[in-house]
Amino acid sequence: MERFTRIRLFLGDERFRKLQASSVTVVGLGAVGGYVVEGLARAGITRFRLIDFDTVQPSNINRQILALESTIGRPKVEAARDRVLDINASCDVEALQIFAAEETMADILTPEPDLLIDAIDSLNPKVQLLTAAYHRRIPLLSSMGAALRTDPAKIQFGDLFSTRKCPLARRLRKRLRHNGIEQGIECIYSTEDVDFTYRPPERDGDSAGPYSGRGRARRTLGSLPTLTGIFGLCLANRAILRLAGVAAEE
């Protein structure tokens, strides 16, 4: 199709067909995950499973591509599905408004995707998703913390167990080791020094919907729309190259 001419020219016909035939599951459709979906849909991916329990809130507008005046109050999965189909009506999009937890892992990971992208920002659901995917040997990419960062040059990819200066990754490593995982989870993270002075845990209006009471109240962290978006688009870029069979430069 004409809309994908430039990416087909870049990848070549064979790699583009491989990309289009791939299935991707994205869990978490917030500041990072929304941009992941945007990049993948515009690259020609046609099979999506989109997972998020939340609805769009006014406080999302500063940094989430799915958050608009027209989408406030809607489930994020529905807003994401409609946006994907507006980019490419030929897509097959499964939108599941569910919470990532032990009892929902079968719904999230069955059938297994060609690639799973974890853009969850809560610790417990993130641990459960990464553990389940790792032990099922599902190829995956995971996002570490993007809040409080200002320097795009400090963003990089690496094994979660080799990251530096990321408090979220440090907490994840401890939990994942208890689950028998010591390496093998590729992630995006920042090596930027940041001052993690947390406000007390609170519900800041970001969460609403059928699962909004699940889990602990989240600590509120400041973030720029630029850095969270760059995290998401870098993840999408990594996914495109991997699914098309193009080696990414380290």
C-alpha positions as CSV (number, residue, x, y, z in Angstrom):
1,M,0.0,0.0,0.0
2,E,1.1,3.6,-0.7
3,R,1.1,4.5,3.0
4,F,4.0,2.1,3.7
5,T,6.1,2.9,0.6
6,R,8.9,4.5,2.5
7,I,9.4,1.8,5.1
8,R,9.1,-0.8,2.4
9,L,11.9,1.0,0.4
10,F,14.0,1.1,3.6
11,L,13.5,-2.5,4.6
12,G,13.0,-4.2,1.3
13,D,10.0,-6.3,0.3
14,E,11.0,-9.5,2.1
15,R,11.8,-7.8,5.4
16,F,8.6,-5.7,5.1
17,R,6.5,-8.7,4.6
18,K,8.1,-10.3,7.6
19,L,7.3,-7.2,9.7
20,Q,3.7,-7.1,8.5
21,A,3.2,-10.7,9.4
22,S,4.3,-10.3,13.0
23,S,2.1,-10.1,16.0
24,V,2.9,-7.7,18.9
25,T,1.4,-7.5,22.4
26,V,1.8,-4.2,24.2
27,V,1.1,-4.1,27.9
28,G,0.7,-0.6,29.3
29,L,-0.7,2.2,27.0
30,G,0.5,5.3,28.9
31,A,3.3,7.8,28.3
32,V,5.6,5.2,26.9
33,G,3.3,2.5,25.6
34,G,1.1,4.8,23.5
35,Y,4.1,5.9,21.5
36,V,5.2,2.3,21.0
37,V,1.9,1.5,19.4
38,E,2.0,4.6,17.3
39,G,5.4,3.7,15.9
40,L,4.5,0.1,15.2
41,A,1.2,0.9,13.5
42,R,2.9,3.5,11.2
43,A,5.6,1.0,10.4
44,G,3.1,-1.5,9.0
45,I,2.5,-4.0,11.9
46,T,-1.0,-5.4,11.4
47,R,-1.6,-7.7,14.4
48,F,-1.9,-6.1,17.8
49,R,-3.0,-7.2,21.3
50,L,-3.3,-4.1,23.5
51,I,-3.5,-4.4,27.2
52,D,-4.4,-1.7,29.8
53,F,-6.9,-1.5,32.6
54,D,-7.1,2.3,32.8
55,T,-9.1,5.1,31.3
56,V,-7.9,8.4,29.8
57,Q,-7.7,11.2,32.4
58,P,-7.1,14.9,32.1
59,S,-3.7,14.5,33.9
60,N,-2.6,12.2,31.1
61,I,-2.7,14.9,28.4
62,N,0.7,16.4,29.2
63,R,2.5,13.2,28.1
64,Q,0.3,10.5,26.6
65,I,-0.4,10.5,22.9
66,L,-3.7,8.7,23.4
67,A,-4.9,11.5,25.7
68,L,-7.0,14.1,24.0
69,E,-10.0,16.2,24.8
70,S,-12.0,13.8,22.7
71,T,-10.7,10.6,24.5
72,I,-11.1,11.7,28.2
73,G,-13.0,9.1,30.1
74,R,-12.5,6.4,27.5
75,P,-10.7,3.1,28.1
76,K,-7.1,3.5,26.8
77,V,-7.3,0.3,25.0
78,E,-10.3,1.6,23.0
79,A,-8.6,4.8,22.2
80,A,-5.5,2.9,21.1
81,R,-7.5,0.5,19.0
82,D,-9.3,3.3,17.2
83,R,-6.1,5.2,16.6
84,V,-4.4,2.1,15.1
85,L,-7.4,1.5,12.8
86,D,-7.4,5.1,11.8
87,I,-3.7,4.6,10.7
88,N,-4.4,1.3,9.0
89,A,-7.9,-0.1,8.8
90,S,-6.6,-3.5,7.8
91,C,-5.1,-4.1,11.2
92,D,-6.3,-6.8,13.5
93,V,-6.5,-5.2,16.9
94,E,-7.5,-7.1,20.1
95,A,-8.1,-4.6,22.9
96,L,-8.3,-6.0,26.4
97,Q,-9.1,-3.7,29.3
98,I,-7.6,-6.0,32.0
99,F,-5.1,-5.7,34.8
100,A,-1.8,-7.4,34.4
101,A,-1.8,-10.0,37.2
102,E,-1.3,-13.7,37.7
103,E,-4.9,-14.5,37.0
104,T,-4.8,-12.6,33.6
105,M,-1.5,-13.9,32.3
106,A,-3.1,-16.5,30.1
107,D,-5.3,-13.9,28.5
108,I,-2.3,-11.6,27.9
109,L,0.1,-14.2,26.6
110,T,-2.1,-16.7,24.8
111,P,-1.6,-17.1,21.9
112,E,2.0,-16.1,22.2
113,P,3.0,-13.0,20.2
114,D,6.1,-12.7,18.1
115,L,7.1,-9.9,20.5
116,L,5.9,-8.7,23.8
117,I,6.5,-5.1,24.8
118,D,6.3,-4.2,28.5
119,A,5.4,-0.6,29.2
120,I,4.0,-1.1,32.7
121,D,5.0,1.5,35.3
122,S,3.9,-0.4,38.4
123,L,6.3,-2.8,40.1
124,N,4.2,-5.9,41.0
125,P,2.4,-6.2,37.6
126,K,5.7,-5.7,35.8
127,V,7.4,-8.5,37.8
128,Q,4.5,-10.8,37.1
129,L,4.5,-10.1,33.4
130,L,8.2,-10.3,32.9
131,T,8.4,-13.6,34.9
132,A,5.6,-15.2,33.0
133,A,7.0,-14.1,29.6
134,Y,10.5,-15.2,30.5
135,H,9.6,-18.7,31.6
136,R,7.4,-19.1,28.5
137,R,10.4,-17.9,26.4
138,I,8.4,-15.2,24.7
139,P,10.7,-12.6,23.0
140,L,10.3,-9.3,24.9
141,L,11.4,-5.7,25.3
142,S,10.8,-3.8,28.6
143,S,10.8,-0.2,29.5
144,M,12.5,1.1,32.7
145,G,11.9,4.5,34.3
146,A,11.5,7.5,32.0
147,A,10.2,9.9,34.6
148,L,12.5,12.8,35.9
149,R,14.9,12.4,32.9
150,T,15.8,15.3,30.7
151,D,18.7,14.0,28.5
152,P,17.9,11.9,25.5
153,A,21.6,11.1,25.0
154,K,21.6,9.0,28.2
155,I,19.0,6.6,26.8
156,Q,20.2,3.2,25.9
157,F,19.4,-0.5,25.5
158,G,20.9,-3.4,27.5
159,D,20.2,-6.4,29.7
160,L,18.0,-5.5,32.7
161,F,20.6,-7.1,34.9
162,S,23.4,-4.9,33.6
163,T,21.6,-1.5,33.9
164,R,23.0,1.4,35.8
165,K,21.4,4.4,37.7
166,C,17.8,3.1,37.2
167,P,16.0,2.6,40.6
168,L,13.2,0.8,38.9
169,A,15.6,-1.7,37.3
170,R,17.3,-2.2,40.6
171,R,14.1,-3.1,42.4
172,L,13.0,-5.4,39.5
173,R,16.3,-7.3,39.6
174,K,15.8,-8.1,43.2
175,R,12.3,-9.4,42.6
176,L,13.2,-11.3,39.4
177,R,16.1,-13.1,41.0
178,H,13.6,-14.6,43.5
179,N,11.7,-15.9,40.5
180,G,14.8,-17.7,39.1
181,I,15.8,-15.0,36.5
182,E,19.3,-13.7,36.4
183,Q,19.7,-12.3,32.8
184,G,18.1,-12.3,29.4
185,I,15.6,-9.4,29.5
186,E,16.4,-6.6,27.1
187,C,15.2,-3.2,28.2
188,I,15.5,0.5,27.5
189,Y,16.8,2.7,30.4
190,S,18.5,5.9,31.2
191,T,21.9,6.4,32.8
192,E,21.1,10.0,33.7
193,D,21.6,11.0,37.4
194,V,18.3,12.0,38.8
195,D,17.1,13.2,42.2
196,F,14.4,10.7,43.3
197,T,12.7,12.9,45.9
198,Y,9.3,11.2,46.0
199,R,6.1,12.8,47.1
200,P,4.0,10.4,49.3
201,P,2.1,7.7,47.5
202,E,-1.2,9.0,46.2
203,R,-3.8,8.6,43.6
204,D,-3.2,11.6,41.4
205,G,-6.1,11.2,39.0
206,D,-4.1,9.2,36.4
207,S,-6.0,6.0,37.3
208,A,-9.7,5.3,36.8
209,G,-11.7,2.4,35.6
210,P,-12.7,-1.1,36.6
211,Y,-9.2,-2.0,38.0
212,S,-8.2,1.4,39.5
213,G,-8.3,0.0,43.0
214,R,-5.8,-2.7,42.3
215,G,-2.3,-2.6,43.7
216,R,-0.6,0.1,45.8
217,A,-1.1,3.8,45.4
218,R,1.6,5.1,43.1
219,R,4.2,7.7,43.9
220,T,3.8,10.7,41.7
221,L,6.9,11.6,39.6
222,G,7.4,14.5,37.3
223,S,8.0,13.8,33.6
224,L,8.5,15.5,30.3
225,P,6.3,14.5,27.3
226,T,9.5,14.5,25.2
227,L,11.5,11.9,27.2
228,T,8.6,9.5,27.7
229,G,7.8,9.7,24.0
230,I,11.4,9.1,23.0
231,F,11.4,6.0,25.2
232,G,8.3,4.7,23.4
233,L,9.6,5.5,19.9
234,C,13.0,4.0,20.7
235,L,11.2,0.8,21.8
236,A,9.1,0.8,18.6
237,N,12.3,1.3,16.6
238,R,14.0,-1.7,18.3
239,A,10.9,-3.8,17.8
240,I,10.7,-2.9,14.1
241,L,14.3,-3.9,13.4
242,R,14.0,-7.1,15.4
243,L,10.8,-8.3,13.8
244,A,12.1,-7.4,10.3
245,G,15.3,-9.3,10.9
246,V,17.6,-6.2,10.8
247,A,20.5,-6.3,13.3
248,A,20.4,-3.2,15.6
249,E,23.7,-1.5,16.3
250,E,24.8,-1.8,19.9
